[in-house]
Amino acid sequence: MEYRFSNQDLKKLIIPLIIEQFLQISVGLVDSIMVASLGEAAVSGVSLVDSIFILFINVFSALATGGAVVAGQYIGRRDPQTGCRAAWQMVLFIFAFAIVVMAACYVFRDFILHQVFGEIEADVMENSRVFLLIVSASIPFIALYNAGAAVFRVMGNSRIAMQMSLLMNGVNLAGIAILLYGFHMGVEGAAIPTLAARILAAVIIIKLLFRQDRLLHIPRPLTFRPDWFLLKRILSIGIPNGLENSMFQLGKILVLSLVSGFGTAAIAANAIGNYVASFAILPGIAMGYTTITVVSQCVGARDYQQVRYYTKKLLKICYLTMLLFNGVVVLALPLILYVYGLSDLASQYARQILIYHSVCAALIWPLSFTLPYTLRASNDVALTMLISIVSMWVFRVAFSYLLGLYLHLGLFGVWIAMTIDWFFRACCFVIRYRSGRWISKSERQYLEHL
């Protein structure tokens, strides 16, 4: 049997994706270290707003995934022209949606700050308000960047997204260094470069998609008329995926409001823990994007034997790399905590949650979050969404309150609840994948297209 992706093809996909994810996460770490020079209130304020923007990024990424899956399936069917149209429809829709989100963010700014985050200290609230006011203008550009990056990845060209991430992070870090240390600005010194970097990356990546010699590109002449058939296909994947991701992040925000009641030390430790934990799961995220590219093309070609082959192969790679990255996190913990300069109590919290997280991430995370990308790329999104939402609200949210608040485990109880959520997801997704019912979902979609 001739495989669609050689080991060299996978290497060209995976390595730039890991580098891209590393750049995105490392810039968050460096940002937080720089902002830490302004005090724990600044770190806490920026982290609270970042949690809102992670929600937006996840939603836009989910919608972009819908377009990428559809475009990838057309590549597998050897119909790249329709794939180009699908990519353009996705870009148009995601940009229009982002404009609405940005407007809502400004209109409901006070609600977000006072109702979602609850009662927080005055200096933390002020830093959150300033940061949110500035970075909200970047929302449409976050959407465009995610759309463009998804199109390049599904073509098998993850290098472009990596290069854009390098540019964006470089501009961001340089700007923050200049404004914080050169002009001695407050949190606005972190917000302004973030806005500028996102605008630059979005403009460049969309411009690159106008090259007509690429396998997937924005077709000329431009048409702004909705293609309802393609949009329906894109949104049938993107909306469930978006709901799943938004409910996931919304649950995290509600849990964050619980954490904010544990005090500034717990907020700071949780913020640093989230940044470092993002590094620990980095290869799993990269493998998820790889799975979208590989599996969507195999599904488009109706080659389910290769779907199973690549799913197994990518999961093995995921486990090996997750073990490596989490080992590095545990070994580097003393240095990480020293660099952040947290209080003794915050350092104690951070050390406890990060060691626990690293062990669980290496054992459970790939089956919880990488495996379901095979189901999504096969159009099996409804059950995947249902499992994720139920698990999030029952285990991560409810158990956070049970363990953290009522059983007095505090911040550590919140992180235990998170891993219970992982375990439940893993069990459900393994059962679904082994049942093979996702194949019938894919075949039904194929027949509807004929």
C-alpha positions in Angstrom: 0.0 0.0 0.0 1.3 3.5 -0.9 1.0 5.8 2.1 0.0 9.4 1.5 2.5 10.9 3.9 6.0 9.6 4.2 8.1 10.0 7.4 9.8 12.9 5.8 6.4 14.5 5.1 5.4 14.1 8.7 8.6 15.5 9.9 8.1 18.6 7.7 4.7 19.0 9.3 5.5 18.3 12.9 8.7 20.1 13.5 7.6 23.5 12.3 4.3 23.0 14.3 6.2 22.3 17.5 8.5 25.3 16.9 5.4 27.5 16.2 3.7 26.3 19.4 6.9 26.8 21.3 7.2 30.3 20.0 3.6 31.2 21.0 4.0 29.7 24.5 7.5 31.0 25.1 6.5 34.5 24.3 3.7 34.2 26.8 6.2 33.0 29.4 8.6 35.9 28.6 5.7 38.4 28.6 4.6 37.2 32.0 8.2 37.5 33.3 8.5 41.0 32.0 5.1 42.0 33.4 6.2 40.4 36.7 8.6 43.3 37.1 5.5 45.4 37.7 4.3 43.2 40.6 2.0 40.3 41.2 -1.1 42.5 40.7 0.0 43.2 37.1 0.7 39.5 36.4 -2.7 38.6 37.8 -4.5 41.3 35.9 -2.9 40.4 32.5 -3.5 36.7 33.2 -7.2 37.3 33.8 -7.7 39.1 30.5 -5.5 36.5 28.7 -8.0 33.9 29.9 -10.8 35.7 28.0 -8.6 36.0 24.9 -7.7 32.3 25.0 -11.5 31.8 24.7 -11.6 33.9 21.6 -8.6 32.3 20.1 -10.0 28.8 20.8 -13.3 29.8 19.1 -11.6 31.2 16.0 -9.3 28.2 15.9 -12.3 25.9 16.0 -14.0 27.7 13.2 -10.7 27.6 11.2 -10.5 23.9 11.9 -13.9 23.4 10.2 -12.6 25.2 7.1 -9.3 23.3 7.2 -11.1 19.9 7.5 -13.4 20.6 4.5 -10.5 22.0 2.4 -8.3 19.0 3.3 -11.0 16.6 2.3 -11.3 18.3 -1.1 -7.5 17.9 -1.4 -7.9 14.2 -0.7 -10.6 14.1 -3.4 -8.2 15.8 -5.8 -10.5 18.8 -6.1 -8.3 21.7 -4.9 -10.5 24.3 -6.7 -13.4 23.6 -4.4 -10.9 23.5 -1.5 -9.8 27.1 -2.4 -13.4 28.2 -2.3 -14.0 26.6 1.0 -10.9 28.3 2.4 -12.1 31.7 1.2 -15.6 31.2 2.7 -14.0 30.3 6.0 -11.8 33.5 6.0 -14.8 35.7 5.2 -17.0 34.1 7.8 -14.4 34.2 10.6 -13.5 37.8 9.9 -17.2 39.0 10.0 -17.8 37.0 13.2 -14.7 38.5 14.8 -15.9 42.0 14.2 -19.1 41.2 16.1 -17.1 39.7 18.9 -14.9 42.8 19.2 -17.9 45.1 19.3 -19.5 43.0 22.0 -16.2 43.0 24.0 -16.2 46.8 24.1 -19.9 47.1 24.9 -19.9 44.5 27.7 -16.4 45.4 29.1 -17.7 46.2 32.5 -19.7 43.0 32.7 -16.6 41.0 31.8 -14.5 42.6 34.4 -16.9 42.8 37.3 -19.3 39.9 36.8 -17.1 37.2 35.3 -14.0 37.7 37.5 -16.0 38.6 40.6 -14.5 40.4 43.6 -10.8 40.9 42.9 -8.4 43.4 44.5 -8.6 47.0 43.1 -5.1 47.1 41.6 -5.7 43.8 39.8 -9.0 45.2 38.4 -7.3 48.3 37.2 -4.6 46.4 35.4 -7.2 44.1 33.8 -9.2 47.1 32.6 -6.3 48.8 30.9 -5.1 45.6 29.2 -8.5 44.6 28.0 -9.3 48.1 26.5 -6.2 47.9 24.3 -6.0 44.3 23.2 -9.7 44.0 22.3 -8.9 45.9 19.0 -6.7 42.9 18.0 -9.7 40.4 17.9 -10.3 40.6 14.1 -6.6 40.1 13.4 -6.4 37.1 15.7 -9.3 35.6 13.7 -7.6 36.3 10.3 -4.2 34.9 11.5 -5.9 31.7 12.8 -7.8 31.3 9.5 -4.7 31.8 7.3 -2.5 29.5 9.5 -5.1 26.7 9.3 -5.2 26.9 5.5 -1.4 26.7 5.3 -1.2 23.8 7.7 -3.8 21.7 5.9 -1.8 22.1 2.7 1.1 20.5 4.6 2.9 23.8 4.8 3.3 24.5 8.5 6.6 26.4 7.9 4.7 29.6 6.9 2.7 29.6 10.2 6.0 29.0 12.1 7.6 32.0 10.4 4.6 34.2 11.1 4.7 33.2 14.7 8.4 34.0 14.9 7.8 37.4 13.4 4.8 38.1 15.6 6.6 37.1 18.8 9.7 39.0 17.8 7.7 42.3 17.3 5.8 41.6 20.5 8.9 41.0 22.7 10.8 43.9 21.3 7.9 46.2 21.8 7.3 45.1 25.4 11.0 45.5 26.3 11.1 49.0 24.8 7.8 50.2 26.4 8.3 48.6 29.8 12.0 49.1 30.4 12.7 52.1 28.1 9.5 54.2 28.7 8.6 52.6 32.1 5.0 52.1 31.1 2.5 49.9 33.0 0.5 47.0 31.6 -0.3 49.1 28.5 3.4 48.6 27.6 2.5 44.9 27.2 -0.8 45.5 25.5 0.3 47.9 22.7 3.0 45.6 21.2 0.6 42.6 21.4 -1.9 44.6 19.3 0.7 45.7 16.7 2.2 42.1 16.4 -1.2 40.6 15.8 -2.1 43.1 13.1 1.2 42.6 11.3 1.0 38.8 11.3 -2.6 38.8 10.1 -2.0 41.1 7.2 1.1 39.2 6.0 -0.4 35.7 6.2 -3.6 36.7 4.3 -1.5 38.4 1.7 0.5 35.2 1.2 -2.8 33.3 0.5 -3.4 35.5 -2.6 -0.6 33.7 -4.5 -2.5 31.7 -7.1 0.2 29.1 -7.5 -0.4 27.6 -4.1 -2.4 24.4 -3.8 -4.9 26.3 -1.6 -5.3 30.0 -2.1 -7.8 32.9 -2.1 -9.3 32.6 -5.6 -9.6 35.6 -8.0 -11.7 37.5 -8.8 -12.8 38.0 -5.2 -16.4 37.2 -4.5 -18.1 38.2 -1.2 -21.3 36.2 -1.9 -21.8 33.3 0.7 -21.6 29.8 -0.8 -24.2 28.3 1.5 -23.3 24.7 0.6 -19.7 25.1 1.6 -20.5 27.3 4.6 -22.9 24.6 5.8 -20.2 22.0 5.6 -17.6 24.2 7.3 -20.0 25.3 10.1 -21.2 21.7 10.6 -17.7 21.0 11.9 -16.7 24.5 13.1 -19.7 25.3 15.2 -19.7 22.1 17.3 -15.9 22.5 17.6 -16.3 26.1 18.5 -19.0 25.4 21.1 -16.8 22.7 22.6 -13.8 25.0 22.8 -15.8 28.0 24.1 -17.6 25.9 26.7 -14.2 24.5 27.7 -12.6 28.0 28.1 -15.8 29.5 29.7 -15.6 26.7 32.3 -11.9 27.6 32.9 -12.9 31.2 33.4 -15.5 30.3 35.9 -12.9 28.2 37.7 -10.6 31.2 37.5 -13.2 33.2 39.4 -13.0 30.5 42.1 -9.2 30.7 42.1 -9.4 34.5 42.4 -11.1 34.0 45.8 -8.1 32.0 47.1 -5.9 35.2 47.1 -3.3 37.0 45.0 -0.7 34.2 45.7 -3.0 31.6 44.3 -3.9 33.8 41.2 -0.2 34.4 40.5 0.7 30.7 40.9 -2.2 29.6 38.8 -1.2 32.1 36.0 2.4 30.9 36.0 1.2 27.3 36.2 -1.0 27.8 33.1 1.9 29.3 31.2 4.3 26.5 32.0 1.7 23.8 31.6 1.1 25.2 28.1 4.7 24.3 27.3 4.2 20.8 28.8 1.3 20.0 26.4 2.9 21.8 23.4 3.7 18.6 21.3 0.2 17.3 21.8 -1.3 20.5 20.3 1.2 20.3 17.4 0.1 16.7 16.9 -3.5 17.7 16.8 -2.9 20.1 13.9 -0.9 17.4 12.2 -3.8 15.0 12.6 -6.2 17.4 11.0 -4.0 17.7 7.9 -3.2 14.0 7.6 -6.6 12.5 8.5 -8.8 15.0 6.5 -6.9 14.1 3.3 -7.2 10.4 4.0 -10.9 10.8 4.8 -11.4 12.7 1.6 -9.8 9.8 -0.3 -12.0 7.4 1.7 -8.9 5.5 2.9 -9.9 4.6 6.4 -7.1 2.0 6.7 -4.6 4.9 6.5 -6.7 6.9 8.9 -6.1 4.2 11.5 -2.5 3.8 10.6 -1.7 7.5 11.0 -3.8 7.9 14.1 -1.8 5.2 15.8 1.5 6.5 14.5 0.8 10.1 15.6 -0.3 9.1 19.0 2.9 7.2 19.6 4.9 10.2 18.6 2.7 12.4 20.8 3.3 10.2 23.9 7.1 10.2 23.3 7.3 13.9 22.9 5.0 14.6 25.8 7.1 12.5 28.1 10.2 14.5 27.0 8.6 17.9 27.4 7.1 17.2 30.8 10.4 15.7 32.0 12.1 19.0 31.1 9.4 21.0 33.0 9.9 19.0 36.2 13.7 19.3 35.9 13.6 23.1 35.2 11.1 23.9 38.0 13.7 25.4 40.4 14.9 27.7 37.6 11.4 28.7 36.5 10.3 29.6 40.0 13.5 31.6 40.6 13.1 33.6 37.4 9.5 34.6 38.2 10.5 35.8 41.7 7.2 34.8 43.3 6.5 34.9 47.0 7.2 31.8 49.0 3.6 30.9 49.2 3.0 31.4 45.4 6.1 29.4 44.6 4.9 26.5 46.8 1.5 26.5 45.0 3.2 26.6 41.6 5.6 23.8 42.3 2.9 21.5 43.6 0.5 22.0 40.7 3.2 21.8 38.0 4.7 18.5 39.2 1.2 16.9 39.4 0.3 18.3 36.0 3.4 17.0 34.3 2.8 13.4 35.5 -0.9 13.4 34.4 -0.1 15.2 31.0 2.4 12.5 30.0 0.0 9.7 30.9 -3.5 11.0 29.9 -3.5 14.1 27.7 -2.9 12.6 24.2 -6.0 10.4 24.4 -8.0 13.2 25.8 -7.1 15.9 23.3 -5.1 14.5 20.3 -7.2 11.4 19.5 -10.5 13.4 19.1 -8.9 15.3 16.2 -9.2 12.1 14.2 -13.0 12.1 14.9 -13.3 15.7 14.0 -11.4 15.3 10.7 -13.9 12.4 9.9 -16.9 14.7 10.5 -17.8 13.0 13.8 -18.1 16.2 15.7 -21.5 16.1 17.5 -20.6 13.4 19.9 -17.1 14.7 20.4 -18.7 18.1 21.4 -21.2 16.5 23.7 -18.5 14.4 25.6 -16.3 17.4 26.0 -19.0 19.8 27.2 -20.4 17.3 29.7 -17.0 16.4 31.0 -16.0 20.0 31.3 -19.0 21.1 33.4 -19.4 18.0 35.5 -15.8 17.2 36.3 -13.6 20.3 35.8 -16.1 22.9 37.0 -18.3 21.1 39.5 -15.4 19.1 40.9 -13.2 22.3 41.2 -15.8 23.7 43.6 -16.2 20.4 45.4 -12.4 19.7 45.8 -11.1 23.3 46.0 -13.8 25.0 48.0 -15.9 22.5 50.0 -13.1 20.0 50.7 -10.6 22.8 51.3 -7.9 21.6 48.8 -7.7 25.1 47.4 -5.7 25.6 44.1 -4.5 22.0 44.1 -8.1 20.7 44.2 -8.8 22.8 41.1 -6.0 21.1 39.2 -7.0 17.6 40.4 -10.5 18.3 39.0 -8.9 19.2 35.6 -7.2 15.8 35.4 -10.4 13.9 36.3 -11.9 15.7 33.3 -9.0 14.5 31.1 -9.5 10.9 32.3 -13.2 10.8 31.5 -12.6 12.3 28.0 -9.9 9.8 27.3 -12.1 6.8 28.2 -15.0 8.1 26.0 -12.9 9.0 23.0 -11.1 5.6 23.0 -14.4 3.8 23.1 -15.8 5.9 20.2 -12.7 5.5 18.1 -12.5 1.7 18.6 -16.2 1.4 17.7 -15.6 2.6 14.2 -18.8 4.6 14.1 -17.0 7.7 12.9 -16.5 5.9 9.6 -20.2 5.9 8.9 -20.4 9.6 9.7 -17.7 10.3 7.1 -19.4 8.1 4.5 -22.7 9.8 5.0 -21.0 13.2 4.5 -19.4 11.9 1.3 -22.7 10.6 -0.1 -24.4 13.9 0.6 -21.8 15.6 -1.5 -22.4 13.5 -4.5 
